Amino acid sequence: MSPQELQDIQNKVELIAREAGKIALDSLGRVKFEQKGNEGDLVTKTDREIEIFIKNKLEGLIEQASIYGEEYGGELSGEYVWLIDPIDGTKNFAHNMPSFFTHIILLENKEPVIGVIYDPVFKKLFSASKNNGAFLNGKKMIVNNFVKIEKAVVDIDFGGKEDLDYKTDVFKKIASKVYRARVSGGRLAPYLLTGGIDAFVVINPTTQLFDQAPRVILAQEAGYDVIDFDRKNWKVRIMTNPSLTQQLSEIIM
């Protein structure tokens, strides 16, 4: 698909994400939730409502594209696959915490080519498509600063209890080198584009594709480095200002 074709579709997806975010925001503070899957994982009626809404809007945008959502699943086969995370941060949303996003992603041959993350609370729309750049509310975002590691702010997706010795060791090493190490569960990840954080490190083996894919293309299109390291049967990933790549890589390795 050409950059112009991707841009045209991206524009439509941005509108869908804004509409979906409004549904979530209108429901904030008055939702009921139930347990889903693993202990601590929640789902609300609004998650399901938004996923259906987005799915219906996406159908027909790309002929024969598959659609896979966090709540209802779907198909992951084919050249083009839409991924939907209706509310990234359901636990926050369910407990009336104003920190959650809507994610919509298009994969082409398993690689993200469109990524949209919408923060409906602060009305911040992060969007990117392959070879078209990354944007925040229509303003192009590009990394343009050099950061010394002792002045860097690094956010870490720590995950659960898996491989805990390794994860705590990495955290301690990073925290000892940088200005601040945060553990936000991915809530700060989109703000890599604004310089709010200087790197995002994923040491969470349970993280989902619909969580990571939009962050990856946003970072790449804004000029950040995205590096994967093999760790047992999963990957450690860093998305970082290029000036920090070597030092963070050495810590994680």
Contacts in CASP RR format, 6 or more apart in sequence:
PFRMAT RR
TARGET T0000
AUTHOR 0000-0000-0000
METHOD contacts of the structure
MODEL  1
MSPQELQDIQNKVELIAREAGKIALDSLGRVKFEQKGNEGDLVTKTDREI
EIFIKNKLEGLIEQASIYGEEYGGELSGEYVWLIDPIDGTKNFAHNMPSF
FTHIILLENKEPVIGVIYDPVFKKLFSASKNNGAFLNGKKMIVNNFVKIE
KAVVDIDFGGKEDLDYKTDVFKKIASKVYRARVSGGRLAPYLLTGGIDAF
VVINPTTQLFDQAPRVILAQEAGYDVIDFDRKNWKVRIMTNPSLTQQLSE
IIM
1 108 0 8 1.000
1 113 0 8 1.000
3 129 0 8 1.000
3 130 0 8 1.000
3 131 0 8 1.000
3 132 0 8 1.000
6 106 0 8 1.000
6 113 0 8 1.000
6 114 0 8 1.000
6 129 0 8 1.000
6 130 0 8 1.000
6 131 0 8 1.000
6 132 0 8 1.000
7 129 0 8 1.000
7 132 0 8 1.000
9 61 0 8 1.000
9 62 0 8 1.000
9 106 0 8 1.000
9 114 0 8 1.000
9 129 0 8 1.000
10 114 0 8 1.000
10 115 0 8 1.000
10 116 0 8 1.000
10 127 0 8 1.000
10 128 0 8 1.000
10 129 0 8 1.000
10 132 0 8 1.000
12 61 0 8 1.000
13 58 0 8 1.000
13 61 0 8 1.000
13 104 0 8 1.000
13 106 0 8 1.000
13 114 0 8 1.000
13 115 0 8 1.000
13 116 0 8 1.000
13 127 0 8 1.000
14 116 0 8 1.000
14 118 0 8 1.000
14 125 0 8 1.000
14 127 0 8 1.000
16 54 0 8 1.000
16 57 0 8 1.000
16 58 0 8 1.000
16 104 0 8 1.000
17 102 0 8 1.000
17 104 0 8 1.000
17 116 0 8 1.000
17 117 0 8 1.000
17 118 0 8 1.000
17 125 0 8 1.000
17 127 0 8 1.000
18 118 0 8 1.000
18 120 0 8 1.000
18 125 0 8 1.000
19 53 0 8 1.000
19 57 0 8 1.000
20 50 0 8 1.000
20 53 0 8 1.000
20 54 0 8 1.000
20 86 0 8 1.000
20 102 0 8 1.000
20 104 0 8 1.000
20 118 0 8 1.000
21 50 0 8 1.000
21 102 0 8 1.000
21 118 0 8 1.000
21 120 0 8 1.000
22 120 0 8 1.000
23 46 0 8 1.000
23 49 0 8 1.000
23 50 0 8 1.000
23 53 0 8 1.000
24 46 0 8 1.000
24 50 0 8 1.000
24 86 0 8 1.000
24 87 0 8 1.000
24 93 0 8 1.000
24 100 0 8 1.000
24 102 0 8 1.000
24 120 0 8 1.000
25 120 0 8 1.000
25 121 0 8 1.000
27 44 0 8 1.000
27 46 0 8 1.000
28 93 0 8 1.000
28 96 0 8 1.000
28 98 0 8 1.000
28 121 0 8 1.000
29 96 0 8 1.000
31 44 0 8 1.000
31 45 0 8 1.000
31 46 0 8 1.000
31 93 0 8 1.000
31 94 0 8 1.000
32 44 0 8 1.000
32 45 0 8 1.000
33 42 0 8 1.000
33 43 0 8 1.000
33 44 0 8 1.000
33 90 0 8 1.000
33 94 0 8 1.000
34 42 0 8 1.000
34 43 0 8 1.000
34 44 0 8 1.000
35 41 0 8 1.000
35 42 0 8 1.000
36 42 0 8 1.000
36 43 0 8 1.000
40 91 0 8 1.000
41 90 0 8 1.000
41 91 0 8 1.000
42 90 0 8 1.000
42 91 0 8 1.000
42 94 0 8 1.000
43 71 0 8 1.000
43 90 0 8 1.000
44 87 0 8 1.000
44 90 0 8 1.000
44 93 0 8 1.000
44 94 0 8 1.000
46 86 0 8 1.000
46 87 0 8 1.000
46 93 0 8 1.000
47 70 0 8 1.000
47 71 0 8 1.000
47 86 0 8 1.000
47 87 0 8 1.000
47 90 0 8 1.000
48 71 0 8 1.000
48 72 0 8 1.000
48 86 0 8 1.000
49 86 0 8 1.000
50 86 0 8 1.000
50 87 0 8 1.000
50 102 0 8 1.000
51 69 0 8 1.000
51 70 0 8 1.000
51 71 0 8 1.000
51 72 0 8 1.000
51 84 0 8 1.000
51 86 0 8 1.000
52 72 0 8 1.000
54 84 0 8 1.000
54 86 0 8 1.000
54 102 0 8 1.000
54 104 0 8 1.000
55 67 0 8 1.000
55 69 0 8 1.000
55 72 0 8 1.000
55 82 0 8 1.000
55 84 0 8 1.000
58 65 0 8 1.000
58 67 0 8 1.000
58 82 0 8 1.000
58 84 0 8 1.000
58 104 0 8 1.000
59 67 0 8 1.000
62 80 0 8 1.000
62 82 0 8 1.000
62 106 0 8 1.000
64 78 0 8 1.000
64 80 0 8 1.000
65 80 0 8 1.000
65 81 0 8 1.000
65 82 0 8 1.000
65 106 0 8 1.000
66 74 0 8 1.000
66 75 0 8 1.000
66 76 0 8 1.000
66 77 0 8 1.000
66 78 0 8 1.000
66 80 0 8 1.000
66 81 0 8 1.000
66 82 0 8 1.000
67 74 0 8 1.000
67 75 0 8 1.000
67 81 0 8 1.000
67 82 0 8 1.000
67 84 0 8 1.000
68 74 0 8 1.000
68 75 0 8 1.000
68 76 0 8 1.000
68 81 0 8 1.000
68 82 0 8 1.000
68 83 0 8 1.000
68 84 0 8 1.000
68 210 0 8 1.000
69 83 0 8 1.000
69 84 0 8 1.000
69 85 0 8 1.000
69 86 0 8 1.000
69 210 0 8 1.000
70 84 0 8 1.000
70 85 0 8 1.000
70 86 0 8 1.000
70 208 0 8 1.000
70 210 0 8 1.000
71 86 0 8 1.000
75 81 0 8 1.000
79 108 0 8 1.000
79 109 0 8 1.000
80 106 0 8 1.000
80 107 0 8 1.000
80 108 0 8 1.000
81 106 0 8 1.000
81 107 0 8 1.000
81 110 0 8 1.000
82 104 0 8 1.000
82 105 0 8 1.000
82 106 0 8 1.000
82 107 0 8 1.000
83 103 0 8 1.000
83 104 0 8 1.000
83 105 0 8 1.000
83 106 0 8 1.000
83 107 0 8 1.000
83 209 0 8 1.000
83 210 0 8 1.000
83 213 0 8 1.000
84 103 0 8 1.000
84 104 0 8 1.000
84 105 0 8 1.000
84 210 0 8 1.000
85 101 0 8 1.000
85 102 0 8 1.000
85 103 0 8 1.000
85 208 0 8 1.000
85 210 0 8 1.000
85 211 0 8 1.000
86 102 0 8 1.000
87 93 0 8 1.000
87 100 0 8 1.000
87 101 0 8 1.000
87 102 0 8 1.000
88 100 0 8 1.000
88 101 0 8 1.000
88 102 0 8 1.000
88 103 0 8 1.000
88 117 0 8 1.000
88 210 0 8 1.000
88 211 0 8 1.000
89 99 0 8 1.000
89 100 0 8 1.000
89 101 0 8 1.000
89 187 0 8 1.000
90 100 0 8 1.000
92 98 0 8 1.000
92 99 0 8 1.000
92 100 0 8 1.000
92 187 0 8 1.000
93 100 0 8 1.000
98 121 0 8 1.000
99 121 0 8 1.000
99 187 0 8 1.000
100 119 0 8 1.000
100 120 0 8 1.000
100 121 0 8 1.000
101 117 0 8 1.000
101 118 0 8 1.000
101 119 0 8 1.000
101 190 0 8 1.000
102 116 0 8 1.000
102 117 0 8 1.000
102 118 0 8 1.000
102 120 0 8 1.000
103 115 0 8 1.000
103 116 0 8 1.000
103 117 0 8 1.000
103 210 0 8 1.000
103 211 0 8 1.000
103 213 0 8 1.000
103 214 0 8 1.000
104 114 0 8 1.000
104 115 0 8 1.000
104 116 0 8 1.000
104 214 0 8 1.000
105 112 0 8 1.000
105 114 0 8 1.000
105 115 0 8 1.000
105 116 0 8 1.000
105 209 0 8 1.000
105 210 0 8 1.000
105 213 0 8 1.000
105 214 0 8 1.000
105 217 0 8 1.000
106 112 0 8 1.000
106 113 0 8 1.000
106 114 0 8 1.000
106 115 0 8 1.000
107 113 0 8 1.000
107 213 0 8 1.000
108 130 0 8 1.000
112 130 0 8 1.000
112 213 0 8 1.000
112 214 0 8 1.000
112 216 0 8 1.000
112 217 0 8 1.000
113 129 0 8 1.000
113 130 0 8 1.000
113 217 0 8 1.000
114 127 0 8 1.000
114 128 0 8 1.000
114 129 0 8 1.000
114 130 0 8 1.000
114 217 0 8 1.000
115 127 0 8 1.000
115 128 0 8 1.000
115 129 0 8 1.000
115 213 0 8 1.000
115 214 0 8 1.000
115 217 0 8 1.000
115 218 0 8 1.000
116 125 0 8 1.000
116 126 0 8 1.000
116 127 0 8 1.000
116 128 0 8 1.000
116 214 0 8 1.000
117 125 0 8 1.000
117 126 0 8 1.000
117 127 0 8 1.000
117 190 0 8 1.000
117 214 0 8 1.000
117 215 0 8 1.000
117 218 0 8 1.000
118 124 0 8 1.000
118 125 0 8 1.000
118 126 0 8 1.000
119 125 0 8 1.000
119 126 0 8 1.000
119 190 0 8 1.000
123 137 0 8 1.000
124 136 0 8 1.000
124 137 0 8 1.000
124 190 0 8 1.000
125 135 0 8 1.000
125 136 0 8 1.000
125 137 0 8 1.000
125 138 0 8 1.000
126 134 0 8 1.000
126 135 0 8 1.000
126 136 0 8 1.000
126 190 0 8 1.000
126 193 0 8 1.000
126 214 0 8 1.000
126 218 0 8 1.000
127 134 0 8 1.000
127 135 0 8 1.000
127 138 0 8 1.000
127 218 0 8 1.000
128 134 0 8 1.000
128 135 0 8 1.000
128 214 0 8 1.000
128 217 0 8 1.000
128 218 0 8 1.000
128 220 0 8 1.000
128 221 0 8 1.000
128 222 0 8 1.000
129 217 0 8 1.000
129 221 0 8 1.000
130 217 0 8 1.000
130 221 0 8 1.000
131 221 0 8 1.000
132 221 0 8 1.000
133 140 0 8 1.000
133 142 0 8 1.000
133 221 0 8 1.000
133 222 0 8 1.000
134 140 0 8 1.000
134 141 0 8 1.000
134 142 0 8 1.000
134 193 0 8 1.000
134 217 0 8 1.000
134 218 0 8 1.000
134 219 0 8 1.000
134 221 0 8 1.000
134 222 0 8 1.000
134 223 0 8 1.000
135 141 0 8 1.000
136 193 0 8 1.000
136 194 0 8 1.000
141 193 0 8 1.000
141 194 0 8 1.000
141 222 0 8 1.000
142 222 0 8 1.000
142 223 0 8 1.000
143 222 0 8 1.000
143 223 0 8 1.000
143 224 0 8 1.000
143 241 0 8 1.000
143 242 0 8 1.000
145 195 0 8 1.000
145 241 0 8 1.000
145 243 0 8 1.000
146 241 0 8 1.000
146 243 0 8 1.000
147 198 0 8 1.000
147 241 0 8 1.000
147 243 0 8 1.000
147 244 0 8 1.000
148 243 0 8 1.000
149 177 0 8 1.000
149 178 0 8 1.000
149 244 0 8 1.000
149 247 0 8 1.000
149 248 0 8 1.000
150 177 0 8 1.000
150 178 0 8 1.000
150 179 0 8 1.000
151 178 0 8 1.000
151 179 0 8 1.000
152 178 0 8 1.000
152 179 0 8 1.000
152 198 0 8 1.000
152 199 0 8 1.000
152 241 0 8 1.000
152 244 0 8 1.000
153 178 0 8 1.000
153 179 0 8 1.000
153 180 0 8 1.000
153 181 0 8 1.000
153 182 0 8 1.000
153 196 0 8 1.000
153 197 0 8 1.000
153 198 0 8 1.000
154 174 0 8 1.000
154 178 0 8 1.000
154 180 0 8 1.000
154 181 0 8 1.000
154 182 0 8 1.000
154 197 0 8 1.000
154 198 0 8 1.000
154 199 0 8 1.000
154 200 0 8 1.000
154 201 0 8 1.000
154 248 0 8 1.000
155 181 0 8 1.000
155 182 0 8 1.000
155 183 0 8 1.000
155 184 0 8 1.000
155 185 0 8 1.000
155 186 0 8 1.000
155 188 0 8 1.000
155 189 0 8 1.000
155 192 0 8 1.000
155 197 0 8 1.000
155 199 0 8 1.000
155 200 0 8 1.000
155 201 0 8 1.000
156 170 0 8 1.000
156 171 0 8 1.000
156 174 0 8 1.000
156 181 0 8 1.000
156 182 0 8 1.000
156 183 0 8 1.000
156 200 0 8 1.000
156 201 0 8 1.000
156 202 0 8 1.000
156 203 0 8 1.000
157 183 0 8 1.000
157 185 0 8 1.000
157 186 0 8 1.000
157 189 0 8 1.000
157 200 0 8 1.000
157 201 0 8 1.000
157 202 0 8 1.000
157 203 0 8 1.000
157 204 0 8 1.000
157 207 0 8 1.000
158 167 0 8 1.000
158 171 0 8 1.000
158 183 0 8 1.000
158 185 0 8 1.000
158 203 0 8 1.000
158 204 0 8 1.000
159 167 0 8 1.000
159 185 0 8 1.000
159 203 0 8 1.000
159 204 0 8 1.000
159 205 0 8 1.000
159 206 0 8 1.000
159 207 0 8 1.000
160 204 0 8 1.000
160 206 0 8 1.000
162 205 0 8 1.000
162 206 0 8 1.000
163 205 0 8 1.000
163 231 0 8 1.000
163 232 0 8 1.000
166 203 0 8 1.000
166 231 0 8 1.000
167 203 0 8 1.000
170 201 0 8 1.000
170 203 0 8 1.000
170 236 0 8 1.000
170 251 0 8 1.000
170 252 0 8 1.000
171 181 0 8 1.000
171 183 0 8 1.000
171 203 0 8 1.000
173 251 0 8 1.000
174 181 0 8 1.000
174 201 0 8 1.000
174 248 0 8 1.000
174 251 0 8 1.000
175 181 0 8 1.000
177 247 0 8 1.000
177 251 0 8 1.000
182 188 0 8 1.000
182 197 0 8 1.000
186 200 0 8 1.000
186 211 0 8 1.000
188 196 0 8 1.000
188 197 0 8 1.000
188 200 0 8 1.000
189 197 0 8 1.000
189 200 0 8 1.000
189 215 0 8 1.000
189 239 0 8 1.000
190 215 0 8 1.000
190 218 0 8 1.000
191 197 0 8 1.000
192 198 0 8 1.000
192 199 0 8 1.000
192 200 0 8 1.000
192 215 0 8 1.000
192 218 0 8 1.000
192 219 0 8 1.000
192 222 0 8 1.000
192 224 0 8 1.000
192 239 0 8 1.000
193 218 0 8 1.000
193 219 0 8 1.000
193 222 0 8 1.000
198 240 0 8 1.000
198 241 0 8 1.000
198 244 0 8 1.000
199 238 0 8 1.000
199 239 0 8 1.000
199 240 0 8 1.000
199 241 0 8 1.000
199 244 0 8 1.000
199 248 0 8 1.000
200 215 0 8 1.000
200 219 0 8 1.000
200 238 0 8 1.000
200 239 0 8 1.000
200 240 0 8 1.000
201 236 0 8 1.000
201 237 0 8 1.000
201 238 0 8 1.000
201 240 0 8 1.000
201 248 0 8 1.000
201 252 0 8 1.000
202 212 0 8 1.000
202 236 0 8 1.000
202 237 0 8 1.000
202 238 0 8 1.000
202 239 0 8 1.000
203 231 0 8 1.000
203 236 0 8 1.000
203 252 0 8 1.000
205 231 0 8 1.000
205 232 0 8 1.000
205 233 0 8 1.000
205 234 0 8 1.000
212 237 0 8 1.000
215 239 0 8 1.000
216 226 0 8 1.000
216 237 0 8 1.000
216 239 0 8 1.000
219 225 0 8 1.000
219 226 0 8 1.000
219 239 0 8 1.000
220 226 0 8 1.000
223 242 0 8 1.000
224 239 0 8 1.000
224 240 0 8 1.000
224 241 0 8 1.000
224 242 0 8 1.000
225 238 0 8 1.000
225 239 0 8 1.000
225 240 0 8 1.000
225 241 0 8 1.000
225 242 0 8 1.000
225 245 0 8 1.000
226 237 0 8 1.000
226 238 0 8 1.000
226 239 0 8 1.000
227 237 0 8 1.000
227 238 0 8 1.000
227 240 0 8 1.000
227 245 0 8 1.000
227 249 0 8 1.000
228 235 0 8 1.000
228 236 0 8 1.000
228 237 0 8 1.000
229 235 0 8 1.000
229 236 0 8 1.000
229 237 0 8 1.000
229 238 0 8 1.000
229 249 0 8 1.000
229 252 0 8 1.000
229 253 0 8 1.000
230 236 0 8 1.000
236 252 0 8 1.000
238 245 0 8 1.000
238 248 0 8 1.000
238 249 0 8 1.000
238 252 0 8 1.000
240 248 0 8 1.000
END
